[in-house]
Amino acid sequence: MSYKMWLTTVLLAGMAFGCTTDRPAPSAPTTDPTDIFHSSIVQEERLQRLARTLALALHDSGFRHQVHARLEASRFREHKIDFQGLLAGANQSVLQDLSRLSGRTRSEIQEDAANAGALELYVPVPAHRARWKGEEDLMVATAQGDHDAPIGFDTRGRRFTLDAGSPPLETVLALVPSETDFSRPAGATCDINTCPPTGGGPGGGGSGGGPSGGPPAPGLYMTYAHVTQLFESWLKGDPEFEVHILGQSGQTDSLKSYQCAGEHAGGPYTYDQNTKDWTGSVLLFSQSQLDSYKLQHPGQSIRIFLVEDDDTACDIRSGTGTFEQILATVDTVYNSFTGGRDTTRSGIGHVLQKARSYQKLLQKLAQLIKTNDEMVGDAIEDSVVGQYVSGANWIVKGDHNVTNGWLKLVMK
């Protein structure tokens, strides 16, 4: 569900609720859905003003080649650059050029940039990125959500509504909410000793090795993953899939993420899946983490949850209730056998076996007016689902109990 669709649903539900006569008075002030809708529109307008400002400035050949050179020099994935950092750097020379070439004042541009949230600038389509050398045949496009139709501006400032499903022939520069942690040096690496338990900076290739490239650390590993779709629009570039190990938060009925595995997770928790299929070996949860969890939460299972990240790396952002909807549905369908527990079987050793899950709420939800991660789904043992796929043993179930993928999980 897109952000706009959710807002519309909230507004309609609110109006319907207002027609009832018997309802308890709210115990505390609540957010007015119309305020949320208005804020979303304002945010969209900011993004489009910034995109048009940049597009107008790119009509100038010198400025265009300067931007191209900065993109080429970026060491971040897909040659992304921090847009707000670009405006603030080098004595604000880029900001001055934007103002001079677009006809907007510096304060107007700064106000939009300061209130638009973190933004990144890059060429998202690989074919465009490979061929563009600074020519004028391009446009700047932006969108708030993955499934929103991108709005593009050419270098004359003309506005176009682009196809959400496929990019145009012209080179597109995307100015979109940031998915990159620019606070960490590009190419920085860490290992199991230097990365925090829930992730860190960009790391290596997801080999799942132990410290300093030694033997694999004991624990739960993923060796194969398949998704039925990429859950990412062309404007947002490559997908960023993450696997989260969720468990009981304290002694509450809520969940929290104990460990993330993904592109930016760091060390043996790093894996990078850009297509529907991935094969390798990545640590999801070490044996010491499993033992610690069982000690602190006796009788409680863990959930293995797959996310396509659209916001802060290794931090689930679900502001529309989709996460809770998925868990409520699969728990009902599969009698709550929707988690796993580290179990010892005679003659086999450690295995991850189906177990009941009791927590259905995420401890921390996203702030409003942010991009939201795509909730791919909860991984459930194939014997529970009754669906078997060669080379996999856990099935990923998403919204409305749709199969969105499958995984091979093993204990090593």
URWOQUI-V6073 format. One record per residue. PHI is phi in degrees with one decimal (* if undefined). OMEGA is omega as a letter, one per 40 degrees, with the letter a starting at -180 (NA if undefined). D_FIRST is the distance of its C-alpha to the first C-alpha in whole Angstrom. Layout:
# URWOQUI-V6073
phi:PHI omega:OMEGA d_first:D_FIRST
phi:PHI omega:OMEGA d_first:D_FIRST
This chain:
# URWOQUI-V6073
phi:* omega:i d_first:0
phi:-74.0 omega:a d_first:4
phi:-61.0 omega:a d_first:7
phi:-64.2 omega:i d_first:8
phi:-62.0 omega:i d_first:6
phi:-63.8 omega:i d_first:6
phi:-60.6 omega:i d_first:10
phi:-62.1 omega:i d_first:11
phi:-61.6 omega:i d_first:10
phi:-61.9 omega:a d_first:12
phi:-63.8 omega:a d_first:15
phi:-65.2 omega:i d_first:15
phi:-63.2 omega:i d_first:16
phi:-64.7 omega:i d_first:18
phi:-66.3 omega:i d_first:20
phi:-65.0 omega:i d_first:20
phi:-64.8 omega:a d_first:21
phi:-68.2 omega:a d_first:24
phi:-83.3 omega:a d_first:26
phi:-78.3 omega:a d_first:27
phi:-100.4 omega:a d_first:30
phi:-107.6 omega:i d_first:30
phi:-152.4 omega:i d_first:28
phi:-70.9 omega:i d_first:29
phi:-69.6 omega:i d_first:30
phi:-62.7 omega:a d_first:27
phi:-77.8 omega:a d_first:29
phi:-149.9 omega:i d_first:28
phi:-58.1 omega:i d_first:26
phi:-117.9 omega:a d_first:23
phi:-72.0 omega:i d_first:21
phi:-74.4 omega:i d_first:20
phi:-56.6 omega:i d_first:17
phi:-67.4 omega:i d_first:19
phi:-66.7 omega:i d_first:20
phi:-63.1 omega:a d_first:16
phi:-61.5 omega:i d_first:15
phi:-62.7 omega:i d_first:19
phi:-62.5 omega:i d_first:19
phi:-64.3 omega:i d_first:15
phi:-64.0 omega:i d_first:17
phi:-60.8 omega:i d_first:20
phi:-62.9 omega:i d_first:19
phi:-62.1 omega:i d_first:18
phi:-65.3 omega:i d_first:21
phi:-60.1 omega:a d_first:23
phi:-59.4 omega:a d_first:21
phi:-69.5 omega:i d_first:22
phi:-64.2 omega:i d_first:26
phi:-65.6 omega:i d_first:26
phi:-62.8 omega:i d_first:25
phi:-67.3 omega:i d_first:27
phi:-58.6 omega:i d_first:30
phi:-65.6 omega:a d_first:30
phi:-61.1 omega:i d_first:30
phi:-61.8 omega:i d_first:33
phi:-65.8 omega:a d_first:35
phi:-72.6 omega:i d_first:34
phi:-65.7 omega:i d_first:36
phi:-79.6 omega:a d_first:39
phi:-60.4 omega:a d_first:40
phi:-63.1 omega:i d_first:42
phi:-66.3 omega:a d_first:38
phi:-61.0 omega:a d_first:36
phi:-71.3 omega:i d_first:39
phi:-65.8 omega:i d_first:38
phi:-64.1 omega:i d_first:35
phi:-59.5 omega:a d_first:35
phi:-63.9 omega:i d_first:37
phi:-67.1 omega:i d_first:35
phi:-64.2 omega:a d_first:32
phi:-62.1 omega:a d_first:35
phi:-80.1 omega:a d_first:36
phi:-65.1 omega:i d_first:33
phi:-97.0 omega:i d_first:33
phi:-77.2 omega:a d_first:30
phi:-54.0 omega:a d_first:28
phi:60.6 omega:i d_first:27
phi:57.3 omega:i d_first:29
phi:-76.9 omega:i d_first:27
phi:-131.6 omega:i d_first:29
phi:-76.1 omega:a d_first:28
phi:-66.2 omega:i d_first:28
phi:-63.9 omega:i d_first:29
phi:-66.0 omega:i d_first:32
phi:-63.5 omega:i d_first:33
phi:-68.1 omega:a d_first:33
phi:-84.7 omega:a d_first:35
phi:-80.6 omega:i d_first:37
phi:49.9 omega:i d_first:41
phi:57.5 omega:i d_first:42
phi:60.0 omega:a d_first:39
phi:-65.7 omega:i d_first:40
phi:-67.1 omega:i d_first:37
phi:-60.3 omega:i d_first:36
phi:-62.2 omega:i d_first:39
phi:-65.0 omega:i d_first:39
phi:-59.8 omega:i d_first:35
phi:-64.3 omega:a d_first:37
phi:-63.5 omega:a d_first:40
phi:-89.5 omega:a d_first:38
phi:-101.8 omega:a d_first:35
phi:85.5 omega:i d_first:38
phi:-96.6 omega:i d_first:35
phi:-76.6 omega:i d_first:37
phi:-61.6 omega:a d_first:37
phi:-65.4 omega:i d_first:36
phi:-63.4 omega:i d_first:33
phi:-65.4 omega:a d_first:31
phi:-62.4 omega:i d_first:32
phi:-63.6 omega:i d_first:30
phi:-63.5 omega:a d_first:27
phi:-66.1 omega:a d_first:27
phi:-71.4 omega:a d_first:28
phi:-111.2 omega:a d_first:25
phi:-93.0 omega:a d_first:22
phi:80.9 omega:a d_first:22
phi:-62.8 omega:a d_first:23
phi:-124.4 omega:i d_first:23
phi:-125.7 omega:a d_first:24
phi:-122.3 omega:i d_first:25
phi:-169.4 omega:i d_first:26
phi:-100.8 omega:a d_first:26
phi:-77.2 omega:a d_first:23
phi:-88.9 omega:a d_first:24
phi:-53.9 omega:a d_first:27
phi:-65.0 omega:i d_first:29
phi:-64.9 omega:a d_first:29
phi:-63.8 omega:a d_first:30
phi:-72.7 omega:a d_first:33
phi:-96.6 omega:a d_first:34
phi:-75.9 omega:a d_first:34
phi:-119.0 omega:i d_first:37
phi:106.3 omega:i d_first:37
phi:-72.3 omega:a d_first:37
phi:-84.9 omega:a d_first:36
phi:-75.6 omega:a d_first:34
phi:-155.1 omega:i d_first:30
phi:-143.9 omega:i d_first:27
phi:-106.4 omega:a d_first:25
phi:-125.1 omega:i d_first:22
phi:-147.2 omega:i d_first:19
phi:-164.1 omega:i d_first:15
phi:-78.6 omega:a d_first:13
phi:-110.9 omega:a d_first:10
phi:-56.1 omega:a d_first:10
phi:-102.5 omega:i d_first:8
phi:-76.7 omega:i d_first:10
phi:-67.1 omega:a d_first:14
phi:-63.1 omega:i d_first:16
phi:-105.5 omega:a d_first:19
phi:-115.7 omega:i d_first:23
phi:-130.5 omega:i d_first:26
phi:-84.4 omega:a d_first:29
phi:-73.5 omega:i d_first:32
phi:-97.9 omega:i d_first:34
phi:88.0 omega:a d_first:31
phi:-75.8 omega:a d_first:29
phi:-98.3 omega:i d_first:26
phi:-134.5 omega:i d_first:24
phi:-94.0 omega:a d_first:20
phi:-94.2 omega:i d_first:19
phi:-72.5 omega:i d_first:18
phi:-69.3 omega:a d_first:14
phi:-88.9 omega:a d_first:16
phi:-150.6 omega:a d_first:19
phi:-77.9 omega:i d_first:21
phi:-76.3 omega:i d_first:24
phi:-71.1 omega:a d_first:28
phi:-67.2 omega:i d_first:29
phi:-62.5 omega:a d_first:28
phi:-117.8 omega:i d_first:25
phi:-96.6 omega:a d_first:26
phi:-94.3 omega:i d_first:22
phi:-116.2 omega:a d_first:22
phi:-137.0 omega:i d_first:19
phi:-52.9 omega:a d_first:18
phi:-72.5 omega:i d_first:20
phi:-111.4 omega:a d_first:20
phi:-112.0 omega:i d_first:23
phi:-89.4 omega:a d_first:26
phi:-77.1 omega:i d_first:29
phi:-74.8 omega:i d_first:31
phi:-99.1 omega:i d_first:32
phi:-58.9 omega:i d_first:34
phi:-62.2 omega:i d_first:33
phi:83.2 omega:i d_first:34
phi:-65.0 omega:a d_first:35
phi:-127.3 omega:i d_first:35
phi:-153.5 omega:i d_first:36
phi:-124.3 omega:a d_first:37
phi:-63.0 omega:i d_first:37
phi:-85.0 omega:a d_first:39
phi:-107.9 omega:i d_first:38
phi:-88.2 omega:i d_first:34
phi:-65.3 omega:a d_first:33
phi:-55.3 omega:a d_first:31
phi:-101.2 omega:i d_first:28
phi:126.3 omega:a d_first:28
phi:178.3 omega:a d_first:30
phi:-79.6 omega:i d_first:30
phi:-55.6 omega:a d_first:30
phi:-125.7 omega:a d_first:32
phi:-83.3 omega:a d_first:33
phi:-93.6 omega:i d_first:32
phi:75.5 omega:a d_first:31
phi:-77.0 omega:a d_first:35
phi:76.7 omega:a d_first:34
phi:-72.1 omega:i d_first:38
phi:-82.7 omega:a d_first:40
phi:-56.7 omega:i d_first:41
phi:55.8 omega:i d_first:43
phi:76.6 omega:i d_first:42
phi:-75.4 omega:i d_first:44
phi:-62.9 omega:a d_first:43
phi:-58.2 omega:i d_first:39
phi:-70.2 omega:i d_first:39
phi:-60.5 omega:i d_first:39
phi:155.7 omega:i d_first:35
phi:-89.9 omega:a d_first:32
phi:-121.3 omega:i d_first:31
phi:-111.2 omega:a d_first:29
phi:-116.3 omega:i d_first:30
phi:-155.9 omega:i d_first:28
phi:-144.2 omega:i d_first:24
phi:-132.9 omega:i d_first:22
phi:-120.3 omega:a d_first:18
phi:-80.5 omega:i d_first:17
phi:-151.3 omega:a d_first:15
phi:-90.3 omega:i d_first:15
phi:55.9 omega:a d_first:12
phi:-145.8 omega:i d_first:13
phi:-78.5 omega:a d_first:14
phi:-61.9 omega:a d_first:18
phi:-69.2 omega:a d_first:18
phi:-96.8 omega:i d_first:17
phi:72.6 omega:a d_first:20
phi:-67.8 omega:i d_first:20
phi:-70.6 omega:i d_first:18
phi:-127.0 omega:a d_first:19
phi:-78.8 omega:i d_first:18
phi:-134.1 omega:i d_first:20
phi:-111.3 omega:a d_first:21
phi:-108.2 omega:i d_first:21
phi:-93.7 omega:a d_first:24
phi:-104.1 omega:i d_first:23
phi:-152.3 omega:a d_first:26
phi:-60.4 omega:i d_first:27
phi:-90.3 omega:a d_first:27
phi:59.6 omega:i d_first:31
phi:-115.2 omega:a d_first:32
phi:-92.8 omega:i d_first:29
phi:-96.4 omega:a d_first:26
phi:-107.2 omega:i d_first:23
phi:-108.2 omega:i d_first:23
phi:-142.2 omega:i d_first:23
phi:-85.7 omega:i d_first:23
phi:-90.0 omega:a d_first:27
phi:-159.1 omega:i d_first:26
phi:-117.5 omega:i d_first:24
phi:-121.0 omega:a d_first:25
phi:179.5 omega:a d_first:24
phi:-59.7 omega:a d_first:25
phi:-106.5 omega:a d_first:26
phi:-76.1 omega:i d_first:27
phi:92.3 omega:i d_first:31
phi:55.8 omega:a d_first:34
phi:-69.8 omega:i d_first:33
phi:-89.8 omega:a d_first:30
phi:-92.5 omega:i d_first:29
phi:-147.4 omega:a d_first:27
phi:-128.8 omega:a d_first:25
phi:-110.2 omega:a d_first:23
phi:-114.5 omega:i d_first:22
phi:-127.1 omega:a d_first:22
phi:-69.4 omega:a d_first:21
phi:-119.5 omega:i d_first:24
phi:-136.5 omega:i d_first:26
phi:-133.5 omega:i d_first:30
phi:171.9 omega:i d_first:32
phi:-155.0 omega:a d_first:32
phi:-130.2 omega:i d_first:30
phi:-73.6 omega:i d_first:31
phi:-98.6 omega:a d_first:28
phi:-158.4 omega:a d_first:30
phi:-71.9 omega:i d_first:34
phi:-62.5 omega:i d_first:37
phi:-65.1 omega:i d_first:38
phi:-67.5 omega:i d_first:34
phi:-61.0 omega:a d_first:34
phi:-63.9 omega:i d_first:38
phi:-64.2 omega:a d_first:37
phi:-64.2 omega:a d_first:34
phi:-63.2 omega:i d_first:36
phi:-67.3 omega:a d_first:38
phi:-83.1 omega:a d_first:36
phi:-133.6 omega:a d_first:34
phi:-58.9 omega:i d_first:36
phi:82.0 omega:a d_first:35
phi:-96.5 omega:i d_first:31
phi:-94.4 omega:i d_first:29
phi:-113.3 omega:i d_first:27
phi:-109.3 omega:i d_first:23
phi:-110.4 omega:a d_first:22
phi:-122.6 omega:a d_first:19
phi:-102.1 omega:a d_first:17
phi:-131.1 omega:i d_first:15
phi:-101.6 omega:a d_first:14
phi:-75.2 omega:i d_first:15
phi:-121.7 omega:a d_first:14
phi:-143.9 omega:a d_first:16
phi:-71.2 omega:a d_first:20
phi:-59.3 omega:i d_first:21
phi:58.7 omega:i d_first:21
phi:-142.2 omega:a d_first:20
phi:-67.6 omega:i d_first:16
phi:-117.2 omega:a d_first:14
phi:-131.8 omega:a d_first:11
phi:-101.9 omega:a d_first:11
phi:-113.7 omega:i d_first:8
phi:86.4 omega:a d_first:10
phi:-61.3 omega:i d_first:8
phi:-56.6 omega:a d_first:12
phi:-65.7 omega:i d_first:14
phi:-62.1 omega:a d_first:12
phi:-61.9 omega:a d_first:13
phi:-64.5 omega:i d_first:16
phi:-62.7 omega:a d_first:17
phi:-67.8 omega:a d_first:16
phi:-68.5 omega:i d_first:18
phi:-65.3 omega:i d_first:21
phi:-70.1 omega:a d_first:21
phi:-66.4 omega:a d_first:22
phi:-110.5 omega:i d_first:24
phi:54.2 omega:i d_first:26
phi:68.1 omega:i d_first:25
phi:-83.1 omega:a d_first:26
phi:-121.2 omega:i d_first:23
phi:-128.2 omega:i d_first:25
phi:-142.6 omega:i d_first:28
phi:-141.5 omega:i d_first:32
phi:-68.7 omega:a d_first:34
phi:-128.8 omega:i d_first:37
phi:-103.1 omega:i d_first:41
phi:-111.4 omega:a d_first:42
phi:-60.6 omega:i d_first:46
phi:80.4 omega:a d_first:46
phi:-115.2 omega:a d_first:43
phi:94.8 omega:a d_first:42
phi:-74.2 omega:i d_first:39
phi:-137.8 omega:i d_first:36
phi:-95.7 omega:a d_first:32
phi:-118.2 omega:i d_first:32
phi:-52.6 omega:i d_first:30
phi:-154.8 omega:i d_first:30
phi:-73.4 omega:i d_first:28
phi:-112.3 omega:a d_first:25
phi:-115.3 omega:a d_first:26
phi:-86.5 omega:a d_first:23
phi:-129.1 omega:a d_first:20
phi:-116.6 omega:i d_first:19
phi:-87.7 omega:a d_first:18
phi:-61.2 omega:a d_first:21
phi:-126.5 omega:i d_first:20
phi:-103.5 omega:a d_first:16
phi:-68.0 omega:i d_first:15
phi:-69.6 omega:i d_first:17
phi:-69.0 omega:i d_first:15
phi:58.9 omega:i d_first:15
phi:-136.9 omega:i d_first:14
phi:-68.1 omega:a d_first:12
phi:-113.9 omega:i d_first:10
phi:-63.7 omega:i d_first:11
phi:-85.1 omega:i d_first:9
phi:-82.8 omega:a d_first:10
phi:-69.0 omega:i d_first:12
phi:154.6 omega:a d_first:14
phi:-93.9 omega:i d_first:17
phi:-83.6 omega:a d_first:21
phi:-128.2 omega:a d_first:23
phi:-58.2 omega:a d_first:26
phi:-59.2 omega:a d_first:27
phi:-66.5 omega:i d_first:30
phi:-75.3 omega:a d_first:27
phi:-71.5 omega:a d_first:25
phi:79.1 omega:i d_first:27
phi:-126.6 omega:a d_first:26
phi:-123.4 omega:a d_first:28
phi:-124.7 omega:a d_first:28
phi:-58.7 omega:i d_first:31
phi:86.3 omega:i d_first:31
phi:-133.5 omega:i d_first:28
phi:-139.6 omega:i d_first:28
phi:-129.8 omega:a d_first:25
phi:-106.9 omega:a d_first:22
phi:-92.3 omega:a d_first:18
phi:-108.7 omega:a d_first:16
phi:-108.4 omega:a d_first:12
phi:-58.4 omega:a d_first:10
phi:62.2 omega:i d_first:12
phi:63.1 omega:i d_first:15
phi:-76.6 omega:i d_first:14
phi:-76.0 omega:a d_first:17
phi:-106.1 omega:i d_first:15
phi:163.3 omega:i d_first:19
phi:-154.8 omega:a d_first:22
phi:-132.6 omega:i d_first:25
phi:-109.8 omega:i d_first:28
phi:-112.2 omega:a d_first:29
phi:-138.4 omega:i d_first:33
phi:-97.2 omega:i d_first:35
phi:-118.5 omega:NA d_first:38
